[in-house]
Amino acid sequence: MNPRRKKRLLTVVAIVFGVGSAIGLMLYALQENINLFYTPSELIDGKGENKEKPIIGQKLRIGGMVVPGSVVRDEDNLDVSFKLIDTGPTVTIRYHGILPDLFREGQGIVAQGTLVEANVIEAFEVLAKHDEEYMPPEVAEAMKGIKHEKPKYNLNNEN
C-alpha cells in the first residue's frame, strides 16, 4: 500500500474512532440524567401501549394530587411521607427536607426521585404548583381527556 494512502487511512480510522468514542461517552453520561414523567396510575399500571413499568432504582418524576390526610411528618427530623393520586391507585412519596411553602393536601405537586418499591418513591425534590391555574406541562398532557371523577380507590386505604 502506498504510504500516502496508508497515512490517510489511519487518519480516517482515528477520526471515526474518536467521534464514535465521543458519542458513546455522551450517551453514557446522559443516561443517568434522563428522568421520565409518570402519573400514579402509569407508575402502578404501566405506561404506554406496552404497559411498561419503571424498574426499582430508576430516577423519575411523578405528578399528581396530594391525598388529604396522608401527610405524615417525623417529629425528630425533616422526614415527610405523603400519598399521591390521580384517578387510580395511590403512590407513597418519602422526602427528607423542607417542603415548599405552597405544598398543601389536596393540591397538585411534582416530585423527582428514585423508585424504591413498586409504589414508593424516595424524592429528592418536591415542587408545588404556584396558583390554581398553573399545571406542569407533563401533568396537563397526562390529564388531557381524563374526566374529573371520583377516584376508583378509597383514599383512606393503603394501596
C-alpha positions in Angstrom: 0.0 0.0 0.0 1.2 3.4 -0.9 2.5 5.3 2.2 0.3 8.3 1.4 -2.9 6.1 1.3 -1.8 4.3 4.5 -1.5 7.6 6.3 -4.9 8.8 5.0 -6.5 5.5 6.1 -5.0 5.7 9.6 -6.2 9.4 9.8 -9.8 8.4 8.8 -9.8 5.4 11.2 -8.6 7.7 14.0 -11.2 10.3 13.3 -14.1 7.7 13.1 -12.9 6.1 16.3 -12.6 9.5 18.1 -16.1 10.6 17.0 -17.6 7.2 17.9 -15.9 7.3 21.4 -17.2 10.9 22.0 -20.7 10.0 21.0 -20.6 6.9 23.2 -19.4 8.8 26.2 -22.0 11.5 25.8 -24.8 8.9 25.6 -23.5 7.2 28.7 -23.4 10.5 30.6 -26.9 11.4 29.5 -28.3 8.0 30.5 -28.0 8.9 34.2 -29.8 12.3 33.7 -32.9 11.0 31.9 -36.0 11.4 34.2 -39.2 10.0 32.7 -42.5 11.6 33.9 -45.3 9.3 35.3 -48.7 9.7 36.9 -49.5 7.4 39.8 -51.7 5.3 37.5 -49.0 5.0 35.0 -46.5 4.0 37.7 -48.6 1.2 39.0 -50.4 0.0 35.8 -47.7 0.7 33.3 -47.1 3.4 30.7 -48.0 3.4 27.0 -49.4 0.6 24.9 -46.9 -1.9 26.2 -47.7 -1.0 29.8 -44.0 -0.7 30.6 -43.3 -0.1 34.3 -40.1 1.6 35.6 -37.5 -0.6 37.3 -36.6 -0.3 41.0 -33.8 2.2 41.3 -34.8 4.2 38.3 -34.9 8.0 38.5 -38.2 9.5 37.6 -40.7 12.4 38.0 -44.2 11.9 39.2 -47.1 14.3 39.3 -50.5 14.1 41.0 -52.6 15.4 43.8 -51.6 15.0 47.5 -54.2 12.8 49.2 -55.9 14.8 52.0 -54.9 13.4 55.4 -51.9 11.4 54.1 -49.1 13.8 55.1 -47.0 12.3 57.9 -44.2 14.3 59.4 -41.4 12.9 61.6 -41.2 14.7 64.9 -37.4 14.3 65.2 -36.2 15.3 61.7 -37.3 16.6 58.4 -38.7 13.3 57.0 -42.1 13.6 55.4 -44.3 11.0 53.8 -47.4 11.5 51.8 -49.5 9.8 49.1 -50.2 11.0 45.5 -53.2 10.1 43.5 -54.6 10.9 40.0 -57.7 8.9 39.1 -56.5 5.5 40.1 -54.1 3.9 42.7 -52.0 5.9 45.2 -48.3 6.2 45.3 -46.3 6.9 48.5 -43.7 9.7 48.4 -40.9 9.9 51.0 -39.0 13.1 51.3 -36.3 14.4 53.5 -36.2 18.2 53.6 -38.3 21.3 53.9 -41.4 21.2 51.7 -42.3 24.2 49.5 -44.4 26.9 51.2 -47.2 26.2 48.7 -47.3 22.5 49.5 -50.9 21.6 50.6 -53.0 18.5 51.0 -55.4 18.2 48.0 -53.0 20.2 45.7 -51.0 19.2 42.7 -47.3 18.6 43.0 -44.4 17.1 41.0 -41.8 15.0 42.8 -38.5 14.0 41.4 -36.7 11.0 42.9 -35.9 7.3 42.8 -38.3 4.3 42.7 -37.5 2.2 45.8 -40.5 -0.1 45.7 -43.3 -0.7 43.2 -45.4 2.1 44.7 -42.9 4.1 46.8 -40.6 6.9 45.6 -37.7 8.4 47.6 -37.9 12.0 46.4 -35.0 14.5 46.4 -37.1 17.4 45.1 -40.8 18.3 45.5 -42.3 21.1 43.5 -45.8 22.6 44.3 -47.9 24.5 41.8 -47.9 28.2 42.4 -51.5 29.1 41.7 -54.8 27.5 40.8 -54.4 27.9 37.1 -50.9 26.5 36.8 -50.2 22.9 36.0 -46.9 21.5 34.9 -46.9 20.7 31.2 -46.4 16.9 31.8 -49.3 16.8 34.2 -51.5 18.8 31.9 -50.6 16.4 29.0 -51.2 13.3 31.1 -54.6 14.7 32.4 -55.9 15.5 28.9 -59.1 13.6 28.2 -59.4 12.5 31.8 -62.8 13.3 33.2 -62.8 14.7 36.6 -64.4 12.0 38.6 -64.1 10.4 42.0 -61.1 8.1 42.2 -61.8 4.4 41.9 -59.8 3.7 45.0 -60.7 4.7 48.6 -58.4 7.5 49.7 -58.2 6.0 53.2 -57.0 2.6 52.1 -53.4 1.5 51.7 -52.9 0.6 48.0 
